[in-house]
Amino acid sequence: MLKALIPGSFDPPTLGHIDMIERTASFADVIVAISINIFKAPLFSDKERMELLKDICPSNVTIVTFNGLLSDLASSVGADLIVKGVRNTADYEYEYQMAVLNKTLCGCETLFMPTQPEYAHLSSTMARDVARHGGDLTSILHPKTIEKIKLKNGGKDGFLT
Ligand code: PNS
């Protein structure tokens, strides 16, 4: 079985992320790698993102955190490929550069997986914004993620402070 690495910030994981993870898990052993960026204040801590992804991903998916180069992680876990969801041409331009760099650094190929149309407008940034303003998250996030956001808000719907 192929070993596929799916990296990202996942702050929070959107329905688009979950769809991509599930589709990849249908043909590969999946390692979801949560990038820890010490320069950004996240909505969910790395520990919370880890717990959340364990909760909402298929049970055969492995979840790890990393804070170095993706190419180093790919080498250390013996990944056969990196999988990236691509929503539009802007994503492609950015992902193309990273794919070539990662191939140069560690030899690992990147597979671009087209996002399903119903998720192509979603991003974690927009999800955080809708959450902060108390909007309806049901078309953006998994119910368990929405529940965790509600808990951050003292169990209430509405504005996240
Ligand atoms: O969900 P995101 O924030 O778009 O994910 C971006 C991520 C984490 C996949 C990318 O920034 C990354 O690979 N970071 C690790 C550091 C690294 O390898 N940088 C060189 C990329 S070519």
Backbone and ligand atoms as CSV (ligand in chain L), in Angstrom:
chain,resi,resn,atom,element,x,y,z
A,1,MET,N,N,0.866,-1.211,0.000
A,1,MET,CA,C,0.000,0.000,0.000
A,1,MET,C,C,0.895,1.251,0.000
A,2,LEU,N,N,0.512,2.226,-0.785
A,2,LEU,CA,C,1.235,3.504,-0.817
A,2,LEU,C,C,1.098,4.210,0.533
A,3,LYS,N,N,2.135,4.992,0.887
A,3,LYS,CA,C,2.047,5.800,2.109
A,3,LYS,C,C,1.940,7.267,1.679
A,4,ALA,N,N,0.800,7.898,2.032
A,4,ALA,CA,C,0.545,9.276,1.586
A,4,ALA,C,C,0.567,10.233,2.771
A,5,LEU,N,N,1.277,11.335,2.584
A,5,LEU,CA,C,1.382,12.360,3.620
A,5,LEU,C,C,0.475,13.528,3.230
A,6,ILE,N,N,-0.440,13.904,4.129
A,6,ILE,CA,C,-1.324,15.053,3.872
A,6,ILE,C,C,-1.006,16.131,4.909
A,7,PRO,N,N,-0.235,17.151,4.515
A,7,PRO,CA,C,0.141,18.185,5.480
A,7,PRO,C,C,-0.809,19.376,5.442
A,8,GLY,N,N,-0.835,20.122,6.528
A,8,GLY,CA,C,-1.640,21.345,6.545
A,8,GLY,C,C,-1.657,21.939,7.933
A,9,SER,N,N,-2.272,23.112,8.033
A,9,SER,CA,C,-2.415,23.738,9.342
A,9,SER,C,C,-3.651,23.193,10.067
A,10,PHE,N,N,-4.705,22.921,9.309
A,10,PHE,CA,C,-5.938,22.333,9.859
A,10,PHE,C,C,-6.449,23.121,11.065
A,11,ASP,N,N,-6.504,24.440,10.930
A,11,ASP,CA,C,-6.922,25.297,12.058
A,11,ASP,C,C,-8.145,26.130,11.688
A,12,PRO,N,N,-9.317,25.523,11.630
A,12,PRO,CA,C,-9.650,24.129,11.893
A,12,PRO,C,C,-9.698,23.324,10.590
A,13,PRO,N,N,-9.768,21.957,10.697
A,13,PRO,CA,C,-9.992,21.159,9.490
A,13,PRO,C,C,-11.388,21.454,8.942
A,14,THR,N,N,-11.498,21.691,7.631
A,14,THR,CA,C,-12.810,21.957,7.017
A,14,THR,C,C,-13.372,20.649,6.440
A,15,LEU,N,N,-14.617,20.725,5.970
A,15,LEU,CA,C,-15.210,19.548,5.314
A,15,LEU,C,C,-14.409,19.178,4.065
A,16,GLY,N,N,-13.801,20.186,3.423
A,16,GLY,CA,C,-12.954,19.927,2.242
A,16,GLY,C,C,-11.726,19.104,2.622
A,17,HIS,N,N,-11.088,19.438,3.753
A,17,HIS,CA,C,-9.933,18.655,4.228
A,17,HIS,C,C,-10.357,17.201,4.477
A,18,ILE,N,N,-11.473,17.048,5.180
A,18,ILE,CA,C,-11.900,15.691,5.568
A,18,ILE,C,C,-12.209,14.863,4.329
A,19,ASP,N,N,-12.869,15.498,3.351
A,19,ASP,CA,C,-13.191,14.795,2.100
A,19,ASP,C,C,-11.905,14.323,1.416
A,20,MET,N,N,-10.912,15.189,1.388
A,20,MET,CA,C,-9.652,14.849,0.729
A,20,MET,C,C,-8.931,13.719,1.475
A,21,ILE,N,N,-8.963,13.768,2.795
A,21,ILE,CA,C,-8.334,12.713,3.605
A,21,ILE,C,C,-9.042,11.377,3.344
A,22,GLU,N,N,-10.377,11.404,3.312
A,22,GLU,CA,C,-11.132,10.157,3.093
A,22,GLU,C,C,-10.872,9.603,1.694
A,23,ARG,N,N,-10.821,10.484,0.703
A,23,ARG,CA,C,-10.585,10.011,-0.675
A,23,ARG,C,C,-9.189,9.402,-0.786
A,24,THR,N,N,-8.214,10.027,-0.128
A,24,THR,CA,C,-6.844,9.492,-0.193
A,24,THR,C,C,-6.759,8.158,0.545
A,25,ALA,N,N,-7.495,8.051,1.663
A,25,ALA,CA,C,-7.456,6.811,2.465
A,25,ALA,C,C,-8.051,5.628,1.695
A,26,SER,N,N,-8.764,5.909,0.583
A,26,SER,CA,C,-9.338,4.805,-0.204
A,26,SER,C,C,-8.286,4.116,-1.067
A,27,PHE,N,N,-7.099,4.736,-1.233
A,27,PHE,CA,C,-6.067,4.071,-2.039
A,27,PHE,C,C,-4.681,4.090,-1.392
A,28,ALA,N,N,-4.565,4.661,-0.167
A,28,ALA,CA,C,-3.237,4.761,0.458
A,28,ALA,C,C,-3.357,4.730,1.972
A,29,ASP,N,N,-2.245,4.385,2.626
A,29,ASP,CA,C,-2.146,4.575,4.074
A,29,ASP,C,C,-1.861,6.054,4.285
A,30,VAL,N,N,-2.698,6.717,5.064
A,30,VAL,CA,C,-2.598,8.176,5.179
A,30,VAL,C,C,-1.977,8.604,6.507
A,31,ILE,N,N,-1.016,9.532,6.406
A,31,ILE,CA,C,-0.504,10.223,7.589
A,31,ILE,C,C,-0.887,11.692,7.425
A,32,VAL,N,N,-1.735,12.181,8.322
A,32,VAL,CA,C,-2.088,13.603,8.317
A,32,VAL,C,C,-1.069,14.317,9.204
A,33,ALA,N,N,-0.394,15.333,8.652
A,33,ALA,CA,C,0.677,16.016,9.385
A,33,ALA,C,C,0.259,17.458,9.675
A,34,ILE,N,N,0.090,17.749,10.967
A,34,ILE,CA,C,-0.337,19.093,11.381
A,34,ILE,C,C,0.906,19.958,11.544
A,35,SER,N,N,0.961,21.029,10.758
A,35,SER,CA,C,2.101,21.941,10.837
A,35,SER,C,C,1.939,22.868,12.038
A,36,ILE,N,N,2.990,22.975,12.845
A,36,ILE,CA,C,2.956,23.880,14.001
A,36,ILE,C,C,3.724,25.133,13.628
A,37,ASN,N,N,3.003,26.245,13.577
A,37,ASN,CA,C,3.634,27.517,13.214
A,37,ASN,C,C,3.690,28.392,14.465
A,38,ILE,N,N,4.909,28.523,15.034
A,38,ILE,CA,C,5.026,29.254,16.302
A,38,ILE,C,C,4.785,30.754,16.136
A,39,PHE,N,N,4.759,31.230,14.883
A,39,PHE,CA,C,4.568,32.668,14.649
A,39,PHE,C,C,3.089,33.056,14.545
A,40,LYS,N,N,2.185,32.057,14.490
A,40,LYS,CA,C,0.754,32.355,14.371
A,40,LYS,C,C,0.048,31.927,15.648
A,41,ALA,N,N,-0.904,32.750,16.113
A,41,ALA,CA,C,-1.729,32.346,17.254
A,41,ALA,C,C,-2.908,31.558,16.688
A,42,PRO,N,N,-2.961,30.239,16.920
A,42,PRO,CA,C,-4.027,29.445,16.305
A,42,PRO,C,C,-5.346,29.539,17.065
A,43,LEU,N,N,-6.429,29.204,16.377
A,43,LEU,CA,C,-7.724,29.066,17.054
A,43,LEU,C,C,-7.667,27.826,17.941
A,44,PHE,N,N,-7.188,26.710,17.365
A,44,PHE,CA,C,-7.027,25.458,18.111
A,44,PHE,C,C,-5.541,25.182,18.314
A,45,SER,N,N,-5.144,24.815,19.530
A,45,SER,CA,C,-3.742,24.454,19.789
A,45,SER,C,C,-3.397,23.200,18.989
A,46,ASP,N,N,-2.096,22.898,18.872
A,46,ASP,CA,C,-1.736,21.693,18.112
A,46,ASP,C,C,-2.332,20.441,18.772
A,47,LYS,N,N,-2.372,20.428,20.107
A,47,LYS,CA,C,-2.942,19.262,20.821
A,47,LYS,C,C,-4.445,19.139,20.486
A,48,GLU,N,N,-5.142,20.288,20.461
A,48,GLU,CA,C,-6.583,20.257,20.149
A,48,GLU,C,C,-6.829,19.808,18.706
A,49,ARG,N,N,-5.983,20.290,17.785
A,49,ARG,CA,C,-6.135,19.886,16.375
A,49,ARG,C,C,-5.885,18.390,16.212
A,50,MET,N,N,-4.891,17.896,16.968
A,50,MET,CA,C,-4.571,16.465,16.927
A,50,MET,C,C,-5.777,15.646,17.402
A,51,GLU,N,N,-6.359,16.053,18.529
A,51,GLU,CA,C,-7.513,15.328,19.086
A,51,GLU,C,C,-8.709,15.398,18.140
A,52,LEU,N,N,-8.918,16.582,17.577
A,52,LEU,CA,C,-10.045,16.801,16.671
A,52,LEU,C,C,-9.912,15.917,15.425
A,53,LEU,N,N,-8.726,15.912,14.830
A,53,LEU,CA,C,-8.518,15.117,13.613
A,53,LEU,C,C,-8.636,13.619,13.918
A,54,LYS,N,N,-8.162,13.204,15.099
A,54,LYS,CA,C,-8.308,11.783,15.480
A,54,LYS,C,C,-9.783,11.423,15.562
A,55,ASP,N,N,-10.560,12.366,16.022
A,55,ASP,CA,C,-11.996,12.167,16.207
A,55,ASP,C,C,-12.758,12.101,14.891
A,56,ILE,N,N,-12.348,12.881,13.898
A,56,ILE,CA,C,-13.175,13.009,12.694
A,56,ILE,C,C,-12.609,12.300,11.462
A,57,CYS,N,N,-11.358,11.821,11.540
A,57,CYS,CA,C,-10.784,11.105,10.384
A,57,CYS,C,C,-11.098,9.623,10.492
A,58,PRO,N,N,-11.052,8.898,9.350
A,58,PRO,CA,C,-11.211,7.442,9.432
A,58,PRO,C,C,-10.177,6.861,10.403
A,59,SER,N,N,-10.543,5.767,11.092
A,59,SER,CA,C,-9.703,5.261,12.197
A,59,SER,C,C,-8.331,4.755,11.734
A,60,ASN,N,N,-8.203,4.414,10.446
A,60,ASN,CA,C,-6.906,3.903,9.974
A,60,ASN,C,C,-5.939,5.022,9.561
A,61,VAL,N,N,-6.349,6.270,9.771
A,61,VAL,CA,C,-5.476,7.406,9.421
A,61,VAL,C,C,-4.608,7.756,10.636
A,62,THR,N,N,-3.300,7.968,10.385
A,62,THR,CA,C,-2.379,8.356,11.458
A,62,THR,C,C,-2.265,9.883,11.482
A,63,ILE,N,N,-2.254,10.453,12.683
A,63,ILE,CA,C,-2.127,11.912,12.793
A,63,ILE,C,C,-0.822,12.229,13.523
A,64,VAL,N,N,-0.012,13.125,12.951
A,64,VAL,CA,C,1.226,13.555,13.611
A,64,VAL,C,C,1.302,15.089,13.570
A,65,THR,N,N,2.187,15.655,14.383
A,65,THR,CA,C,2.478,17.084,14.265
A,65,THR,C,C,3.922,17.224,13.781
A,66,PHE,N,N,4.227,18.365,13.135
A,66,PHE,CA,C,5.621,18.607,12.725
A,66,PHE,C,C,5.883,20.103,12.711
A,67,ASN,N,N,7.162,20.470,12.915
A,67,ASN,CA,C,7.480,21.900,12.880
A,67,ASN,C,C,8.728,22.206,12.062
A,68,GLY,N,N,9.169,21.259,11.251
A,68,GLY,CA,C,10.328,21.519,10.390
A,68,GLY,C,C,9.900,21.535,8.940
A,69,LEU,N,N,10.791,21.088,8.094
A,69,LEU,CA,C,10.467,21.016,6.673
A,69,LEU,C,C,9.606,19.782,6.391
A,70,LEU,N,N,8.629,19.970,5.521
A,70,LEU,CA,C,7.784,18.851,5.123
A,70,LEU,C,C,8.626,17.759,4.452
A,71,SER,N,N,9.626,18.178,3.679
A,71,SER,CA,C,10.467,17.199,2.974
A,71,SER,C,C,11.214,16.305,3.972
A,72,ASP,N,N,11.628,16.876,5.123
A,72,ASP,CA,C,12.316,16.060,6.141
A,72,ASP,C,C,11.341,15.042,6.750
A,73,LEU,N,N,10.117,15.515,7.002
A,73,LEU,CA,C,9.111,14.597,7.554
A,73,LEU,C,C,8.816,13.483,6.548
A,74,ALA,N,N,8.659,13.867,5.272
A,74,ALA,CA,C,8.366,12.872,4.228
A,74,ALA,C,C,9.454,11.798,4.194
A,75,SER,N,N,10.720,12.231,4.318
A,75,SER,CA,C,11.823,11.261,4.318
A,75,SER,C,C,11.768,10.390,5.569
A,76,SER,N,N,11.535,11.031,6.726
A,76,SER,CA,C,11.626,10.247,7.973
A,76,SER,C,C,10.488,9.239,8.101
A,77,VAL,N,N,9.308,9.544,7.538
A,77,VAL,CA,C,8.208,8.560,7.638
A,77,VAL,C,C,8.168,7.625,6.427
A,78,GLY,N,N,9.046,7.879,5.442
A,78,GLY,CA,C,9.077,7.027,4.242
A,78,GLY,C,C,7.845,7.197,3.372
A,79,ALA,N,N,7.385,8.455,3.236
A,79,ALA,CA,C,6.187,8.705,2.419
A,79,ALA,C,C,6.470,8.451,0.935
A,80,ASP,N,N,5.521,7.830,0.245
A,80,ASP,CA,C,5.643,7.643,-1.206
A,80,ASP,C,C,5.175,8.881,-1.941
A,81,LEU,N,N,4.232,9.588,-1.356
A,81,LEU,CA,C,3.741,10.804,-1.993
A,81,LEU,C,C,3.138,11.756,-0.971
A,82,ILE,N,N,3.138,13.032,-1.366
A,82,ILE,CA,C,2.473,14.085,-0.595
A,82,ILE,C,C,1.175,14.373,-1.357
A,83,VAL,N,N,0.063,14.511,-0.652
A,83,VAL,CA,C,-1.206,14.812,-1.337
A,83,VAL,C,C,-1.673,16.196,-0.895
A,84,LYS,N,N,-2.009,17.033,-1.886
A,84,LYS,CA,C,-2.496,18.392,-1.622
A,84,LYS,C,C,-3.833,18.586,-2.340
A,85,GLY,N,N,-4.790,19.169,-1.640
A,85,GLY,CA,C,-6.050,19.536,-2.277
A,85,GLY,C,C,-5.854,20.837,-3.049
A,86,VAL,N,N,-6.386,20.883,-4.259
A,86,VAL,CA,C,-6.255,22.085,-5.087
A,86,VAL,C,C,-7.653,22.568,-5.451
A,87,ARG,N,N,-7.976,23.811,-5.002
A,87,ARG,CA,C,-9.332,24.348,-5.206
A,87,ARG,C,C,-9.459,25.163,-6.472
A,88,ASN,N,N,-8.361,25.795,-6.888
A,88,ASN,CA,C,-8.440,26.770,-7.981
A,88,ASN,C,C,-7.036,27.030,-8.532
A,89,THR,N,N,-6.934,27.937,-9.508
A,89,THR,CA,C,-5.631,28.170,-10.133
A,89,THR,C,C,-4.651,28.853,-9.176
A,90,ALA,N,N,-5.168,29.671,-8.257
A,90,ALA,CA,C,-4.277,30.321,-7.280
A,90,ALA,C,C,-3.616,29.249,-6.409
A,91,ASP,N,N,-4.402,28.271,-5.959
A,91,ASP,CA,C,-3.835,27.157,-5.189
A,91,ASP,C,C,-2.772,26.447,-6.025
A,92,TYR,N,N,-3.113,26.215,-7.294
A,92,TYR,CA,C,-2.187,25.460,-8.150
A,92,TYR,C,C,-0.833,26.162,-8.260
A,93,GLU,N,N,-0.863,27.475,-8.489
A,93,GLU,CA,C,0.392,28.240,-8.664
A,93,GLU,C,C,1.274,28.072,-7.423
A,94,TYR,N,N,0.660,28.191,-6.257
A,94,TYR,CA,C,1.391,28.104,-4.988
A,94,TYR,C,C,1.874,26.669,-4.745
A,95,GLU,N,N,0.944,25.740,-4.949
A,95,GLU,CA,C,1.270,24.331,-4.675
A,95,GLU,C,C,2.312,23.795,-5.656
A,96,TYR,N,N,2.265,24.308,-6.889
A,96,TYR,CA,C,3.245,23.854,-7.887
A,96,TYR,C,C,4.668,24.131,-7.392
A,97,GLN,N,N,4.892,25.355,-6.888
A,97,GLN,CA,C,6.226,25.726,-6.395
A,97,GLN,C,C,6.655,24.813,-5.251
A,98,MET,N,N,5.720,24.585,-4.313
A,98,MET,CA,C,6.072,23.736,-3.166
A,98,MET,C,C,6.335,22.297,-3.613
A,99,ALA,N,N,5.555,21.830,-4.588
A,99,ALA,CA,C,5.727,20.447,-5.067
A,99,ALA,C,C,7.108,20.263,-5.690
A,100,VAL,N,N,7.523,21.253,-6.498
A,100,VAL,CA,C,8.834,21.149,-7.154
A,100,VAL,C,C,9.943,21.218,-6.103
A,101,LEU,N,N,9.780,22.135,-5.126
A,101,LEU,CA,C,10.791,22.264,-4.082
A,101,LEU,C,C,10.896,20.971,-3.268
A,102,ASN,N,N,9.744,20.430,-2.880
A,102,ASN,CA,C,9.765,19.198,-2.078
A,102,ASN,C,C,10.367,18.036,-2.858
A,103,LYS,N,N,10.051,17.972,-4.159
A,103,LYS,CA,C,10.634,16.914,-5.003
A,103,LYS,C,C,12.162,17.069,-5.044
A,104,THR,N,N,12.613,18.321,-5.132
A,104,THR,CA,C,14.057,18.577,-5.176
A,104,THR,C,C,14.713,18.219,-3.840
A,105,LEU,N,N,14.024,18.562,-2.742
A,105,LEU,CA,C,14.622,18.356,-1.415
A,105,LEU,C,C,14.647,16.890,-0.976
A,106,CYS,N,N,13.576,16.151,-1.303
A,106,CYS,CA,C,13.534,14.771,-0.759
A,106,CYS,C,C,13.155,13.717,-1.795
A,107,GLY,N,N,12.840,14.132,-3.008
A,107,GLY,CA,C,12.502,13.151,-4.048
A,107,GLY,C,C,11.050,12.721,-4.042
A,108,CYS,N,N,10.281,13.223,-3.064
A,108,CYS,CA,C,8.885,12.782,-2.939
A,108,CYS,C,C,7.994,13.533,-3.936
A,109,GLU,N,N,7.160,12.804,-4.651
A,109,GLU,CA,C,6.228,13.422,-5.600
A,109,GLU,C,C,5.022,13.980,-4.854
A,110,THR,N,N,4.385,15.024,-5.420
A,110,THR,CA,C,3.138,15.556,-4.860
A,110,THR,C,C,1.992,15.255,-5.821
A,111,LEU,N,N,0.924,14.708,-5.264
A,111,LEU,CA,C,-0.291,14.471,-6.042
A,111,LEU,C,C,-1.272,15.599,-5.745
A,112,PHE,N,N,-1.736,16.288,-6.797
A,112,PHE,CA,C,-2.750,17.330,-6.621
A,112,PHE,C,C,-4.130,16.691,-6.734
A,113,MET,N,N,-4.910,16.815,-5.686
A,113,MET,CA,C,-6.258,16.244,-5.709
A,113,MET,C,C,-7.266,17.373,-5.865
A,114,PRO,N,N,-8.019,17.389,-6.988
A,114,PRO,CA,C,-8.987,18.482,-7.166
A,114,PRO,C,C,-10.044,18.439,-6.071
A,115,THR,N,N,-10.293,19.585,-5.476
A,115,THR,CA,C,-11.335,19.675,-4.443
A,115,THR,C,C,-12.698,19.447,-5.085
A,116,GLN,N,N,-13.583,18.738,-4.400
A,116,GLN,CA,C,-14.945,18.562,-4.914
A,116,GLN,C,C,-15.607,19.945,-4.987
A,117,PRO,N,N,-16.401,20.189,-6.046
A,117,PRO,CA,C,-16.973,21.535,-6.230
A,117,PRO,C,C,-17.697,22.083,-5.005
A,118,GLU,N,N,-18.366,21.206,-4.261
A,118,GLU,CA,C,-19.148,21.713,-3.109
A,118,GLU,C,C,-18.264,22.231,-1.967
A,119,TYR,N,N,-16.948,21.908,-2.049
A,119,TYR,CA,C,-16.041,22.383,-0.992
A,119,TYR,C,C,-15.011,23.386,-1.519
A,120,ALA,N,N,-15.100,23.724,-2.797
A,120,ALA,CA,C,-14.026,24.503,-3.438
A,120,ALA,C,C,-13.921,25.935,-2.924
A,121,HIS,N,N,-14.956,26.411,-2.248
A,121,HIS,CA,C,-14.915,27.794,-1.726
A,121,HIS,C,C,-14.482,27.836,-0.270
A,122,LEU,N,N,-14.224,26.674,0.329
A,122,LEU,CA,C,-13.954,26.635,1.779
A,122,LEU,C,C,-12.479,26.817,2.095
A,123,SER,N,N,-12.209,27.480,3.216
A,123,SER,CA,C,-10.842,27.560,3.731
A,123,SER,C,C,-10.925,27.675,5.256
A,124,SER,N,N,-9.829,27.321,5.920
A,124,SER,CA,C,-9.796,27.436,7.389
A,124,SER,C,C,-9.918,28.898,7.797
A,125,THR,N,N,-9.311,29.792,6.997
A,125,THR,CA,C,-9.375,31.227,7.318
A,125,THR,C,C,-10.824,31.694,7.341
A,126,MET,N,N,-11.599,31.297,6.312
A,126,MET,CA,C,-13.006,31.709,6.267
A,126,MET,C,C,-13.787,31.071,7.405
A,127,ALA,N,N,-13.464,29.807,7.712
A,127,ALA,CA,C,-14.161,29.117,8.811
A,127,ALA,C,C,-13.930,29.870,10.122
A,128,ARG,N,N,-12.678,30.301,10.357
A,128,ARG,CA,C,-12.384,31.040,11.601
A,128,ARG,C,C,-13.158,32.349,11.640
A,129,ASP,N,N,-13.248,33.001,10.479
A,129,ASP,CA,C,-13.948,34.280,10.416
A,129,ASP,C,C,-15.442,34.098,10.703
A,130,VAL,N,N,-16.041,33.095,10.053
A,130,VAL,CA,C,-17.472,32.830,10.293
A,130,VAL,C,C,-17.677,32.480,11.770
A,131,ALA,N,N,-16.748,31.665,12.337
A,131,ALA,CA,C,-16.857,31.278,13.751
A,131,ALA,C,C,-16.786,32.507,14.651
A,132,ARG,N,N,-15.831,33.383,14.364
A,132,ARG,CA,C,-15.641,34.575,15.224
A,132,ARG,C,C,-16.863,35.480,15.212
A,133,HIS,N,N,-17.597,35.466,14.063
A,133,HIS,CA,C,-18.757,36.348,13.961
A,133,HIS,C,C,-20.070,35.624,14.234
A,134,GLY,N,N,-19.950,34.402,14.741
A,134,GLY,CA,C,-21.162,33.689,15.164
A,134,GLY,C,C,-22.021,33.192,14.026
A,135,GLY,N,N,-21.448,32.972,12.836
A,135,GLY,CA,C,-22.229,32.503,11.684
A,135,GLY,C,C,-22.458,30.996,11.712
A,136,ASP,N,N,-23.296,30.544,10.760
A,136,ASP,CA,C,-23.646,29.119,10.669
A,136,ASP,C,C,-22.491,28.352,10.018
A,137,LEU,N,N,-21.950,27.390,10.736
A,137,LEU,CA,C,-20.754,26.667,10.262
A,137,LEU,C,C,-21.085,25.298,9.676
A,138,THR,N,N,-22.388,24.969,9.587
A,138,THR,CA,C,-22.735,23.584,9.235
A,138,THR,C,C,-22.303,23.171,7.830
A,139,SER,N,N,-22.171,24.121,6.902
A,139,SER,CA,C,-21.748,23.748,5.538
A,139,SER,C,C,-20.228,23.812,5.400
A,140,ILE,N,N,-19.536,24.143,6.491
A,140,ILE,CA,C,-18.081,24.364,6.416
A,140,ILE,C,C,-17.298,23.343,7.238
A,141,LEU,N,N,-17.837,23.002,8.413
A,141,LEU,CA,C,-17.091,22.169,9.366
A,141,LEU,C,C,-17.875,20.940,9.796
A,142,HIS,N,N,-17.131,19.916,10.222
A,142,HIS,CA,C,-17.728,18.699,10.772
A,142,HIS,C,C,-18.452,19.060,12.084
A,143,PRO,N,N,-19.583,18.378,12.366
A,143,PRO,CA,C,-20.327,18.687,13.602
A,143,PRO,C,C,-19.444,18.658,14.858
A,144,LYS,N,N,-18.456,17.724,14.915
A,144,LYS,CA,C,-17.601,17.653,16.116
A,144,LYS,C,C,-16.701,18.891,16.235
A,145,THR,N,N,-16.308,19.434,15.093
A,145,THR,CA,C,-15.496,20.666,15.113
A,145,THR,C,C,-16.359,21.830,15.583
A,146,ILE,N,N,-17.594,21.874,15.082
A,146,ILE,CA,C,-18.517,22.949,15.491
A,146,ILE,C,C,-18.747,22.868,17.009
A,147,GLU,N,N,-18.879,21.623,17.496
A,147,GLU,CA,C,-19.084,21.415,18.938
A,147,GLU,C,C,-17.894,21.963,19.735
A,148,LYS,N,N,-16.672,21.712,19.233
A,148,LYS,CA,C,-15.457,22.180,19.933
A,148,LYS,C,C,-15.400,23.716,19.938
A,149,ILE,N,N,-15.843,24.327,18.830
A,149,ILE,CA,C,-15.858,25.794,18.756
A,149,ILE,C,C,-16.874,26.346,19.766
A,150,LYS,N,N,-18.012,25.655,19.831
A,150,LYS,CA,C,-19.056,26.064,20.783
A,150,LYS,C,C,-18.516,25.989,22.215
A,151,LEU,N,N,-17.745,24.928,22.509
A,151,LEU,CA,C,-17.169,24.770,23.854
A,151,LEU,C,C,-16.231,25.931,24.181
A,152,LYS,N,N,-15.484,26.373,23.146
A,152,LYS,CA,C,-14.589,27.516,23.357
A,152,LYS,C,C,-15.393,28.766,23.700
A,153,ASN,N,N,-16.650,28.740,23.265
A,153,ASN,CA,C,-17.524,29.893,23.463
A,153,ASN,C,C,-18.444,29.683,24.666
A,154,GLY,N,N,-17.994,28.814,25.589
A,154,GLY,CA,C,-18.784,28.563,26.800
A,154,GLY,C,C,-20.075,27.817,26.519
A,155,GLY,N,N,-20.099,26.988,25.447
A,155,GLY,CA,C,-21.275,26.168,25.144
A,155,GLY,C,C,-22.362,26.913,24.395
A,156,LYS,N,N,-22.090,28.143,24.005
A,156,LYS,CA,C,-23.129,28.943,23.337
A,156,LYS,C,C,-22.855,29.088,21.837
A,157,ASP,N,N,-23.922,29.334,21.058
A,157,ASP,CA,C,-23.739,29.766,19.676
A,157,ASP,C,C,-23.352,31.236,19.707
A,158,GLY,N,N,-23.003,31.747,18.557
A,158,GLY,CA,C,-22.772,33.194,18.494
A,158,GLY,C,C,-21.312,33.548,18.482
A,159,PHE,N,N,-21.037,34.805,18.730
A,159,PHE,CA,C,-19.684,35.350,18.603
A,159,PHE,C,C,-18.668,34.582,19.425
A,160,LEU,N,N,-17.503,34.338,18.823
A,160,LEU,CA,C,-16.401,33.690,19.539
A,160,LEU,C,C,-15.467,34.794,19.973
A,161,THR,N,N,-15.174,34.816,21.271
A,161,THR,CA,C,-14.318,35.932,21.729
A,161,THR,C,C,-12.903,35.470,22.018
L,1,PNS,O1,O,-2.882,24.381,5.499
L,1,PNS,P1,P,-1.728,25.214,5.024
L,1,PNS,O2,O,-1.403,26.300,6.027
L,1,PNS,O3,O,-1.938,25.766,3.641
L,1,PNS,O4,O,-0.434,24.249,4.946
L,1,PNS,C1,C,0.803,24.709,4.454
L,1,PNS,C2,C,1.912,23.679,4.769
L,1,PNS,C3,C,1.979,23.418,6.265
L,1,PNS,C4,C,1.618,22.386,4.063
L,1,PNS,C5,C,3.257,24.290,4.245
L,1,PNS,O5,O,3.415,25.570,4.747
L,1,PNS,C6,C,4.455,23.445,4.639
L,1,PNS,O6,O,4.720,22.435,4.030
L,1,PNS,N1,N,5.155,23.867,5.717
L,1,PNS,C7,C,6.311,23.164,6.245
L,1,PNS,C8,C,7.606,23.950,6.047
L,1,PNS,C9,C,8.199,23.663,4.677
L,1,PNS,O7,O,8.437,22.525,4.316
L,1,PNS,N2,N,8.387,24.739,3.910
L,1,PNS,C10,C,8.839,24.636,2.555
L,1,PNS,C11,C,7.640,24.331,1.655
L,1,PNS,S1,S,8.089,23.988,0.108
